[in-house]
Structures are given as structure tokens and as C-alpha cells.
Amino acid sequence: MSITDLTALVQDAGKKRDHSQRIELLKKAHVLNAQGEIDSRFFSSEEKDTKSSK
């Protein structure tokens, strides 16, 4: 399967999900915790400078 086909498949699957399915997907990916908030184990609450320090 080419990357183009895979991308189309993922985009199509995303269009068919409702809000509750998206929330569950984010919980399984450990982006959200059980309460539906951003999981502090993987994400900090402080904002970081996204500019390169070159």
C-alpha cells in the first residue's frame, strides 16, 4: 500500500468519527487522561518557545 493510499484511508476514517470516538482515540493514545484532560505525564502545562535557538 502506498503512502498516498494510506493517507486517504486515514483521512476517510477521520471523517467518519464522531466526537466521543475522537475522545476515546485520544485517551487510548495517552493524549487525554481518563477525565478528558491533557495527560500531564506526557505534556507540560507551561508554554515553551517554539523558535529555534540557532
Contacts in CASP RR format, 6 or more apart in sequence:
PFRMAT RR
TARGET T0000
AUTHOR 0000-0000-0000
METHOD contacts of the structure
MODEL  1
MSITDLTALVQDAGKKRDHSQRIELLKKAHVLNAQGEIDSRFFSSEEKDT
KSSK
17 25 0 8 1.000
23 32 0 8 1.000
23 36 0 8 1.000
26 32 0 8 1.000
26 36 0 8 1.000
27 33 0 8 1.000
27 34 0 8 1.000
27 36 0 8 1.000
30 39 0 8 1.000
30 41 0 8 1.000
30 42 0 8 1.000
31 38 0 8 1.000
31 39 0 8 1.000
31 42 0 8 1.000
31 43 0 8 1.000
32 38 0 8 1.000
32 39 0 8 1.000
33 39 0 8 1.000
33 40 0 8 1.000
38 45 0 8 1.000
END
